[in-house]
Amino acid sequence: MADQAIERTTVDASPERCLEVVLEFERYPEWAKDVKKVDVLQRDQEGRGTEVTFRTAAMGRSTTYTLAYEYRDDPIRVEWKLLDGDIMRQLDGAYELAAADGDPDRTEVTYELVVELVIPLPGFVKSRGRSRIMHTALRELKARAESE
């Protein structure tokens, strides 16, 4: 059974800056500590990754998965679906980026994630893993977007 999570944070950077960080897949290992390697396999006409392979640390081991990305405007939305993964059946999600309280220099970031692993795990292990993913997705993204 898939686990779902939605979390939000406010970033002191514009939605465009946050989107820039999200789209710089090859630079994820610089700021997302569990991401070890990223390969962009395909890009759209605007140069954005549409098929991206990640190697990450997960539950004491290395895991590899490939995501397919789609992009939407108004609000800015980056969605992904799992194409292939060695320990998961589903890894789908989205970032939604919008000006926070109408301030163009602050961003309300909403992160959505649906995960289903190949093997069942105890609830506390899944909870810890979900917490780690959400931490990277929001707090480490926030730190990166606010630092440059």
Backbone as a chain_set.jsonl record, in Angstrom:
{"seq": "MADQAIERTTVDASPERCLEVVLEFERYPEWAKDVKKVDVLQRDQEGRGTEVTFRTAAMGRSTTYTLAYEYRDDPIRVEWKLLDGDIMRQLDGAYELAAADGDPDRTEVTYELVVELVIPLPGFVKSRGRSRIMHTALRELKARAESE", "coords": {"N": [[0.834, -1.181, 0.0], [0.51, 2.224, -0.798], [2.14, 5.077, 0.628], [1.296, 8.381, 1.52], [2.194, 11.846, 1.536], [2.037, 15.301, 2.34], [3.575, 18.389, 2.538], [4.38, 21.761, 3.528], [6.316, 24.764, 3.106], [7.731, 28.022, 3.661], [9.784, 29.964, 1.635], [12.421, 32.267, 1.545], [12.862, 33.417, -1.084], [12.353, 34.012, -4.561], [9.636, 32.506, -6.506], [10.652, 31.813, -9.015], [13.394, 31.542, -8.516], [13.334, 29.362, -6.759], [12.294, 27.427, -8.491], [14.407, 27.284, -10.292], [16.367, 26.039, -8.686], [15.1, 23.561, -8.226], [15.078, 22.55, -10.833], [17.745, 22.191, -11.512], [18.959, 19.524, -11.771], [21.395, 18.055, -11.945], [22.916, 19.28, -10.022], [21.928, 18.52, -7.59], [23.375, 16.677, -5.848], [25.066, 18.473, -4.541], [23.584, 19.794, -2.607], [21.481, 18.23, -1.612], [21.728, 15.928, 0.649], [21.412, 13.084, 0.615], [21.375, 12.413, -2.043], [23.366, 11.002, -4.397], [24.184, 10.784, -7.07], [23.178, 12.067, -10.246], [21.643, 11.699, -13.37], [20.597, 13.244, -16.249], [18.527, 12.044, -18.579], [16.809, 12.66, -20.686], [15.583, 15.665, -22.232], [13.267, 18.438, -22.476], [12.06, 20.801, -24.998], [12.717, 23.189, -23.832], [14.93, 22.658, -22.392], [14.593, 21.486, -19.941], [14.762, 18.769, -17.635], [13.224, 15.731, -18.522], [13.318, 13.055, -18.211], [14.926, 11.499, -15.671], [17.56, 10.006, -13.905], [18.317, 8.896, -10.661], [20.7, 8.24, -8.096], [20.616, 7.334, -4.844], [21.101, 7.451, -1.245], [19.476, 5.18, 0.811], [17.786, 3.849, 3.482], [20.112, 2.643, 4.571], [21.384, 1.641, 2.361], [22.241, 1.822, -1.153], [20.145, 3.164, -3.656], [18.576, 3.131, -6.865], [16.713, 4.997, -9.184], [14.418, 6.026, -11.77], [12.827, 8.902, -12.898], [9.996, 10.395, -14.527], [9.332, 13.59, -15.69], [6.972, 16.294, -15.675], [5.826, 19.563, -16.57], [4.101, 22.428, -15.37], [2.385, 25.577, -15.559], [1.316, 28.449, -13.644], [-0.385, 27.739, -11.068], [3.218, 27.513, -10.697], [4.333, 24.323, -11.291], [5.926, 21.27, -10.787], [5.862, 18.037, -11.698], [6.239, 14.507, -11.07], [6.657, 11.056, -12.016], [7.319, 7.684, -11.21], [9.384, 5.821, -13.294], [11.108, 3.673, -13.261], [12.463, 1.659, -10.702], [14.548, 0.276, -8.135], [13.814, -0.47, -5.526], [11.232, 0.37, -5.175], [7.755, 0.582, -6.005], [6.203, 2.702, -6.586], [6.817, 6.134, -6.845], [5.873, 8.939, -6.828], [5.174, 12.4, -7.296], [5.143, 15.978, -6.542], [6.246, 19.367, -6.83], [4.902, 22.423, -5.902], [4.917, 25.808, -6.56], [4.41, 29.017, -5.393], [3.898, 32.562, -5.094], [4.331, 33.735, -1.841], [1.805, 34.919, 0.156], [1.31, 36.897, -1.729], [3.764, 38.139, -2.081], [6.365, 38.645, -4.225], [8.979, 37.943, -3.723], [9.069, 35.888, -1.965], [8.327, 32.458, -1.424], [5.754, 30.079, -1.329], [6.121, 26.801, -0.868], [4.859, 23.767, -1.813], [5.017, 20.373, -1.222], [4.409, 17.266, -2.497], [4.077, 13.769, -2.093], [3.999, 10.369, -3.026], [4.627, 7.154, -2.088], [5.44, 3.785, -2.652], [6.853, 0.92, -1.554], [8.745, -1.975, -2.671], [9.078, -4.092, -0.894], [7.373, -4.83, 2.15], [7.573, -2.705, 5.017], [8.102, -2.04, 8.53], [5.951, 0.331, 10.186], [7.272, 2.42, 11.656], [9.764, 2.527, 10.426], [9.133, 3.233, 7.798], [8.016, 5.725, 8.345], [10.235, 7.157, 9.32], [11.829, 7.17, 7.012], [10.158, 8.604, 5.243], [10.099, 11.058, 6.568], [12.763, 11.834, 6.298], [12.987, 12.136, 3.503], [11.144, 14.238, 3.113], [12.409, 16.22, 4.583], [14.736, 16.706, 3.045], [13.516, 17.469, 0.652], [12.197, 19.847, 1.307], [13.452, 21.472, 3.481], [16.218, 21.399, 2.846], [16.086, 22.239, 0.204], [15.041, 24.806, 0.658], [17.194, 25.988, 2.091], [19.157, 25.97, 0.082], [17.966, 27.561, -1.969], [17.744, 30.002, -0.655], [20.364, 30.657, -0.214], [21.765, 31.569, -2.425]], "CA": [[0.0, 0.0, 0.0], [1.289, 3.452, -0.934], [2.08, 6.103, 1.668], [1.21, 9.724, 0.958], [2.528, 12.95, 2.434], [2.049, 16.658, 1.79], [4.112, 19.371, 3.478], [4.597, 23.091, 2.973], [7.228, 25.673, 3.788], [7.907, 29.306, 2.999], [11.182, 30.196, 1.292], [12.734, 33.671, 1.293], [13.391, 33.539, -2.44], [11.24, 34.068, -5.519], [9.264, 31.219, -7.107], [11.56, 31.538, -10.128], [14.651, 31.033, -7.936], [13.055, 28.01, -6.261], [12.183, 26.561, -9.664], [15.771, 27.097, -10.796], [17.013, 25.023, -7.848], [14.435, 22.277, -8.496], [15.398, 22.071, -12.181], [19.179, 21.924, -11.667], [19.07, 18.148, -11.277], [22.795, 17.624, -11.807], [23.516, 19.92, -8.839], [21.328, 17.993, -6.361], [24.349, 16.137, -4.881], [25.705, 19.565, -3.811], [22.768, 20.291, -1.498], [20.581, 17.179, -1.105], [22.803, 15.053, 1.128], [21.22, 11.67, 0.285], [21.502, 12.225, -3.491], [24.778, 10.742, -4.707], [24.451, 10.981, -8.499], [21.995, 12.347, -11.064], [21.856, 11.738, -14.82], [19.438, 13.66, -17.025], [18.531, 11.194, -19.775], [16.08, 13.349, -21.757], [15.171, 17.039, -21.939], [12.254, 18.992, -23.372], [12.558, 21.859, -25.872], [13.218, 24.288, -23.004], [16.118, 22.188, -21.709], [14.257, 20.921, -18.629], [14.815, 17.31, -17.597], [11.948, 15.026, -18.595], [13.606, 11.715, -17.712], [16.093, 11.714, -14.834], [17.926, 8.883, -13.049], [18.942, 9.276, -9.398], [21.249, 7.242, -7.181], [20.525, 7.95, -3.525], [21.222, 6.607, -0.06], [18.137, 4.897, 1.343], [17.695, 2.75, 4.438], [21.384, 1.969, 4.749], [21.924, 1.116, 1.109], [22.103, 2.7, -2.306], [19.022, 2.816, -4.517], [18.547, 3.84, -8.136], [15.379, 5.099, -9.761], [14.264, 6.974, -12.866], [11.562, 9.63, -12.836], [9.542, 11.159, -15.684], [8.88, 14.899, -15.221], [6.083, 17.162, -16.457], [5.854, 20.928, -16.047], [2.878, 23.217, -15.504], [2.487, 26.976, -15.142], [0.175, 29.115, -13.025], [0.889, 28.004, -10.413], [4.364, 26.731, -11.153], [4.199, 22.962, -10.756], [6.808, 20.248, -11.353], [5.311, 16.74, -11.292], [7.024, 13.367, -11.527], [6.161, 9.689, -11.823], [8.376, 6.677, -11.277], [9.473, 4.968, -14.48], [11.825, 2.452, -12.903], [13.136, 1.757, -9.414], [14.949, -1.037, -7.651], [13.159, -0.848, -4.271], [9.903, 0.964, -5.065], [6.759, 0.409, -7.064], [5.659, 4.024, -6.875], [7.507, 7.282, -6.272], [5.25, 10.007, -7.593], [5.031, 13.583, -6.472], [5.128, 17.293, -7.178], [6.525, 20.635, -6.16], [4.096, 23.539, -6.374], [5.587, 27.021, -6.123], [3.571, 30.201, -5.566], [4.302, 33.702, -4.269], [3.748, 33.651, -0.491], [1.041, 36.112, 0.541], [1.433, 37.9, -2.781], [5.11, 38.701, -2.099], [7.099, 37.968, -5.3], [10.308, 37.539, -3.261], [8.918, 34.769, -1.026], [7.625, 31.363, -2.104], [5.097, 28.994, -0.604], [6.462, 25.553, -1.557], [4.087, 22.593, -1.408], [5.662, 19.15, -1.698], [3.516, 16.107, -2.425], [4.812, 12.543, -2.381], [3.347, 9.069, -2.862], [5.679, 6.132, -2.161], [5.121, 2.393, -2.349], [8.062, 0.114, -1.648], [8.588, -3.341, -3.159], [8.913, -4.968, 0.268], [6.736, -4.124, 3.262], [8.428, -2.319, 6.138], [7.352, -1.581, 9.704], [5.5, 1.712, 10.123], [8.253, 3.386, 12.153], [10.839, 2.629, 9.436], [8.582, 4.038, 6.705], [7.851, 7.082, 8.843], [11.562, 7.766, 9.364], [12.225, 7.395, 5.623], [9.328, 9.69, 4.711], [10.568, 12.28, 7.217], [14.052, 12.193, 5.686], [12.705, 12.623, 2.148], [10.499, 15.544, 3.231], [13.432, 17.153, 5.049], [15.542, 17.067, 1.882], [12.68, 18.131, -0.345], [11.795, 21.188, 1.725], [14.421, 22.264, 4.235], [17.469, 21.542, 2.108], [15.742, 23.099, -0.929], [14.933, 26.159, 1.226], [18.548, 26.479, 2.372], [19.843, 26.197, -1.194], [17.358, 28.687, -2.676], [18.005, 31.235, 0.089], [21.802, 30.902, -0.089], [22.385, 32.179, -3.629]], "C": [[0.884, 1.25, 0.0], [1.075, 4.376, 0.257], [2.097, 7.461, 0.992], [1.586, 10.754, 2.001], [2.473, 14.253, 1.654], [2.577, 17.575, 2.886], [4.353, 20.671, 2.743], [5.649, 23.832, 3.784], [7.269, 26.972, 3.004], [9.4, 29.557, 2.839], [11.368, 31.683, 1.002], [13.51, 33.815, -0.01], [12.189, 33.491, -3.378], [10.864, 32.674, -6.018], [10.189, 30.836, -8.26], [12.891, 30.986, -9.627], [14.462, 29.606, -7.417], [12.954, 27.022, -7.417], [13.558, 26.282, -10.252], [16.493, 26.008, -10.007], [16.422, 23.643, -8.135], [14.887, 21.694, -9.831], [16.877, 21.779, -12.417], [19.498, 20.534, -11.12], [20.508, 17.725, -11.016], [23.469, 18.209, -10.569], [22.913, 19.405, -7.528], [22.357, 17.422, -5.386], [25.07, 17.22, -4.067], [24.912, 19.98, -2.572], [21.81, 19.259, -0.898], [21.462, 16.015, -0.662], [22.619, 13.581, 0.803], [21.356, 11.379, -1.208], [22.987, 12.129, -3.826], [25.129, 11.025, -6.159], [23.137, 11.201, -9.232], [22.416, 12.379, -12.527], [20.557, 12.151, -15.488], [19.507, 12.916, -18.353], [17.847, 11.858, -20.962], [15.687, 14.733, -21.277], [14.083, 17.474, -22.916], [12.874, 20.131, -24.188], [13.116, 23.049, -25.104], [14.448, 23.886, -22.191], [15.859, 21.599, -20.326], [14.283, 19.4, -18.695], [13.423, 16.704, -17.644], [12.091, 13.564, -18.175], [14.948, 11.783, -16.987], [16.315, 10.495, -13.941], [18.701, 9.395, -11.846], [19.556, 8.043, -8.745], [21.298, 7.93, -5.825], [20.82, 6.927, -2.435], [19.814, 6.419, 0.489], [18.206, 3.676, 2.245], [18.989, 1.938, 4.527], [21.974, 1.344, 3.496], [21.749, 2.14, 0.006], [20.919, 2.227, -3.143], [19.076, 3.669, -5.773], [17.124, 3.843, -8.667], [15.369, 6.164, -10.847], [12.872, 7.571, -12.802], [11.281, 10.326, -14.162], [8.909, 12.444, -15.155], [7.948, 15.565, -16.225], [6.043, 18.515, -15.776], [4.559, 21.653, -16.357], [3.166, 24.647, -15.031], [1.206, 27.373, -14.431], [-0.751, 28.189, -12.24], [1.992, 27.134, -11.013], [4.287, 25.365, -10.478], [5.124, 22.026, -11.522], [6.31, 18.916, -10.806], [6.216, 15.631, -11.802], [6.307, 12.058, -11.211], [7.347, 8.748, -11.976], [8.272, 5.896, -12.588], [10.084, 3.623, -14.128], [12.518, 2.674, -11.564], [13.454, 0.381, -8.874], [14.289, -1.434, -6.329], [11.759, -0.262, -4.115], [9.038, 0.676, -6.276], [6.215, 1.761, -7.509], [6.498, 5.064, -6.148], [7.072, 8.488, -7.098], [5.095, 11.231, -6.702], [5.032, 14.857, -7.273], [5.658, 18.348, -6.225], [5.548, 21.642, -6.75], [4.664, 24.791, -5.739], [4.703, 28.225, -6.413], [4.078, 31.316, -4.661], [3.576, 33.619, -2.928], [3.082, 34.973, -0.139], [1.211, 37.247, -0.466], [2.797, 38.557, -2.885], [5.943, 37.966, -3.152], [8.499, 37.504, -4.902], [10.265, 36.437, -2.217], [8.052, 33.717, -1.713], [7.014, 30.403, -1.102], [5.363, 27.73, -1.429], [5.609, 24.438, -0.963], [4.742, 21.384, -2.053], [4.717, 17.984, -1.452], [4.318, 14.867, -2.801], [3.941, 11.325, -2.108], [4.422, 8.018, -3.092], [5.091, 4.766, -1.838], [6.386, 1.577, -2.594], [7.742, -1.303, -2.121], [8.349, -4.299, -1.993], [8.243, -4.184, 1.402], [7.731, -3.852, 4.387], [7.559, -1.922, 7.325], [7.046, -0.086, 9.591], [6.537, 2.717, 10.568], [9.402, 3.574, 11.17], [10.364, 3.485, 8.259], [8.446, 5.491, 7.116], [9.187, 7.825, 8.862], [12.05, 8.08, 7.945], [11.467, 8.552, 5.001], [9.788, 11.035, 5.277], [11.877, 12.76, 6.59], [13.859, 12.755, 4.286], [12.112, 14.024, 2.214], [11.505, 16.603, 3.692], [14.275, 17.636, 3.866], [14.734, 17.912, 0.92], [12.349, 19.564, 0.029], [12.908, 21.978, 2.401], [15.741, 22.444, 3.496], [17.26, 22.366, 0.835], [15.686, 24.553, -0.467], [16.328, 26.75, 1.454], [19.289, 26.81, 1.084], [19.291, 27.434, -1.895], [17.667, 30.017, -1.976], [19.487, 31.593, 0.119], [22.409, 31.624, -1.28], [21.572, 33.324, -4.141]], "O": [[1.883, 1.315, 0.716], [-0.018, 4.45, 0.819], [2.816, 7.672, 0.016], [1.335, 10.573, 3.193], [2.813, 14.306, 0.472], [2.094, 17.548, 4.018], [4.508, 20.701, 1.523], [5.849, 23.573, 4.971], [6.89, 27.02, 1.834], [10.178, 29.387, 3.778], [10.563, 32.286, 0.294], [14.653, 34.271, -0.03], [11.13, 32.981, -3.012], [11.683, 31.757, -5.959], [10.476, 29.655, -8.455], [13.456, 30.074, -10.231], [15.324, 28.749, -7.611], [13.47, 25.908, -7.332], [13.839, 25.157, -10.666], [17.155, 25.151, -10.592], [17.16, 22.667, -8.271], [15.061, 20.481, -9.951], [17.225, 21.174, -13.43], [20.218, 20.392, -10.132], [20.806, 17.111, -9.991], [24.486, 17.685, -10.115], [23.351, 19.818, -6.454], [22.232, 17.659, -4.184], [25.629, 16.921, -3.011], [25.491, 20.461, -1.598], [21.375, 19.427, 0.241], [21.896, 15.21, -1.486], [23.619, 12.867, 0.721], [21.444, 10.216, -1.6], [23.759, 13.054, -3.57], [26.243, 11.458, -6.456], [22.114, 10.607, -8.892], [23.415, 13.003, -12.883], [19.531, 11.492, -15.32], [20.421, 13.127, -19.15], [18.247, 11.654, -22.108], [15.482, 14.959, -20.084], [13.983, 16.957, -24.029], [14.072, 20.394, -24.081], [13.895, 23.831, -25.648], [14.953, 24.677, -21.393], [16.802, 21.25, -19.615], [13.874, 18.811, -19.695], [12.539, 17.115, -16.893], [11.106, 12.914, -17.826], [15.976, 12.084, -17.593], [15.384, 10.008, -13.3], [19.614, 10.211, -11.976], [19.007, 6.944, -8.828], [21.934, 8.972, -5.668], [20.794, 5.717, -2.662], [19.053, 7.379, 0.615], [18.633, 2.602, 1.822], [18.963, 0.708, 4.556], [22.954, 0.603, 3.567], [21.171, 3.206, 0.222], [20.717, 1.025, -3.316], [19.565, 4.799, -5.746], [16.42, 2.834, -8.61], [16.192, 7.08, -10.851], [11.875, 6.861, -12.671], [12.199, 10.789, -14.839], [8.05, 12.398, -14.274], [8.102, 15.428, -17.439], [6.203, 18.614, -14.56], [3.992, 21.521, -17.442], [4.06, 24.887, -14.22], [0.162, 26.739, -14.582], [-1.837, 27.882, -12.731], [1.735, 26.166, -11.729], [4.19, 25.266, -9.255], [5.109, 21.992, -12.752], [6.332, 18.69, -9.597], [6.879, 15.78, -12.828], [5.488, 11.962, -10.297], [8.256, 8.991, -12.769], [7.21, 5.38, -12.939], [9.654, 2.577, -14.614], [13.089, 3.737, -11.317], [12.72, -0.575, -9.122], [14.209, -2.626, -6.031], [11.157, -0.377, -3.047], [9.517, 0.546, -7.402], [5.818, 1.938, -8.661], [6.845, 4.892, -4.979], [7.81, 8.982, -7.95], [4.906, 11.106, -5.492], [4.938, 14.846, -8.501], [5.539, 18.242, -5.004], [5.385, 21.706, -7.969], [4.872, 24.842, -4.527], [4.292, 28.432, -7.554], [4.624, 31.053, -3.589], [2.357, 33.453, -2.883], [3.727, 36.022, -0.137], [1.25, 38.419, -0.09], [2.975, 39.457, -3.705], [6.205, 36.774, -2.992], [9.141, 36.762, -5.645], [11.294, 36.083, -1.642], [7.155, 34.048, -2.489], [7.667, 29.971, -0.152], [4.884, 27.609, -2.556], [5.637, 24.199, 0.244], [4.991, 21.36, -3.258], [4.283, 17.751, -0.324], [5.14, 14.907, -3.717], [3.24, 11.256, -1.099], [5.053, 7.984, -4.149], [4.34, 4.611, -0.875], [6.917, 1.551, -3.704], [6.611, -1.772, -1.989], [7.521, -5.205, -2.086], [8.523, -2.999, 1.584], [8.612, -4.665, 4.669], [6.41, -1.515, 7.149], [7.8, 0.665, 8.972], [6.686, 3.765, 9.939], [9.963, 4.666, 11.084], [11.095, 4.353, 7.78], [8.729, 6.392, 6.326], [9.259, 8.989, 8.466], [12.621, 9.145, 7.709], [12.054, 9.386, 4.312], [9.858, 12.028, 4.553], [12.068, 13.958, 6.379], [14.498, 13.742, 3.919], [12.523, 14.907, 1.46], [11.455, 17.748, 3.242], [14.5, 18.836, 3.709], [15.203, 18.94, 0.432], [12.233, 20.417, -0.852], [13.268, 23.056, 1.929], [16.32, 23.53, 3.519], [18.152, 23.111, 0.428], [16.227, 25.436, -1.132], [16.601, 27.881, 1.052], [19.976, 27.828, 1.009], [20.062, 28.27, -2.366], [17.833, 31.041, -2.637], [19.834, 32.727, 0.447], [23.471, 32.233, -1.152], [21.941, 33.946, -5.137]]}, "num_chains": 1, "name": "protein.A"}
